[in-house]
Amino acid sequence: MLKFFLFLLFCFSPFISVAQSISVAPYSFAFWGSVDQTSQFSIEYKMAGIHYFHAWDDRVYRTSTTAQFAKKSSSFAFSFLPVDFRYARFGGILFNNTFPITSGNKLHFYLELNLPIRRFDISYRHISNGFNLVTVDNPGLDTIGLRYRFN
């Protein structure tokens, strides 16, 4: 897993030079969402961010609308969080393919709650289609991560 994160750091290194923060969430868990064993790596500048999500297992989910099966998916994403308070941020995130499962959406809501500690933030993130506003299949993703702010 360490090699994987070092590889991501190398791939994103041109973006890090202008980044305002860099964060990693090593593992997702089931809370509001039901998708676990997914990691998140993010580089953010002000309201915008570039993310990579990696699914660590091949769990299959049964969709509620068609009773078909869908696998977890890994994906790159771009986020825009215009609602920004000291301890919370809210906006949208657009993925390059369907996420977090193969029958999911490309566009989701993104909620982030932060606990700032000097230059670090401990953050809880929830990605969802908003309680079935966009589609009925809403597995959602919850992560807890660590962010380092450069300024």
N, C-alpha and C positions, 0 to 999 in steps of 0.2 A: 504494500500500500504506500509506503514511503517513496518508493521508486516512481509510482504513478503520480504522486503530488509533485515530486521534483521535475518530472517530465512536463506536467502542466505549467509549473513555474517557468520552465525554459520556454515553452510555447507562447506564454503570455508576456514574456520579458519586455518586448517592445512597448506594451501598453502600461507596464508597471512604472516606467519612467515619468508618465504624466498622471498616474493614478493618485487619487486622494486617499483611498483605502484599499486594502486587500483582505479577504476573509476566506475562511475554510470552515465547513461544517462536515465533519468526517462521517456522520451516520445519521440517517433519518429514523424516525420512530412514529408509531401510530398514536395520534392524539385526536385532532380534528380530522386529519387525513388518515388513510389506511395503508399508504405505501411506506415500507421501511427498507433498510439496507440500500440506501442511495446517498451518495456524497455530493457535496456542492463546493465549488471553487469559484470565487468572485473577485473581480476587480471593478471598483466603482470610482466615478468622478462626479461629484455633486449629486445630481438627481438621476444620472444614467449609470448603468452597469452592464458588464459582460460576464456571463456565467457559464459554467459547465457543470452538468449533472451526470453522474455516472451510477448506473444500476449495477449492484454487485451480485445479484442473483437472477435467476430466470423464473421467478414465481409467476404463475399464471392466475389472472383474475377473471372471474365470470362477470360479464357485463349485465347490468340490470335491464337494459332495454331489449336486447336481442338474444339474451341468454347464450351468447357466444363467448369465446375465451380470448383474452388479450394479455400479452406479455408486457413486462416493465420495459421502458425504453430509456436510453441515455440520450442527452441532447445538449446543444449549445443554446443560449438564450440571451436576449437583450431586455433589460428592465428600464422602466421609467417611473420614478417615484415622486410625483409632484407634491404630495401631501407629506410634509416633513416637520415633525415636532421633535423635541429633544429626546423623548423616549420611544417614539413610534413613527413609522413611515408607512405610506400606503400608495399603491399605484398598480401598474400592470406589468406583465412580463410576456414576451413573445418568443416562442421556441422555434427552432429550425425544423422540427418535426413534431408529431403528436407526442404529448407528455402528460402525465408520468407513465401512462400505459399506451399501447399501440392504437387503442380506440379512443384515446383522449383528444384534447384540443391543442391548438398551437398558441392560443391567447388565454391567459389566466389573470386572476387578481393576485396581488402580492402584498402580504402584510408582514411587517417586521417590528418587533418590540426589542428595545435595546436597554442595556444596563451599562453606562459608560464608567470605566475605571481608568483614569488618566488617558493614555493614548489607545487603550483597548476598549472594545465593546464586547460584552457577551450578548448574543442576539438570538432570539427565537424568530423563525421565519415560517410562514404558512403560505403555501401556494395552492390555489383552488379556483374552480370556475364559479365560485360564489353561490353555494347552496343551490346548485342545479339551474342557475340563470342561463347558462349557455348550452348545456347538454345535461342529460339525466345521469350519465356516468360521471361521477365526481369522486375519484379515489383520494385526491388531495395529497399533499406532501408537507411534513413538519420536520424542521431541523433546528438544532441548537448549535451555534457556531461561535467562532472567535474572530473578531475583526481588529486589524491594526490600522490606525489612522496616521497618515504621514504628516499631517499638519495640525 
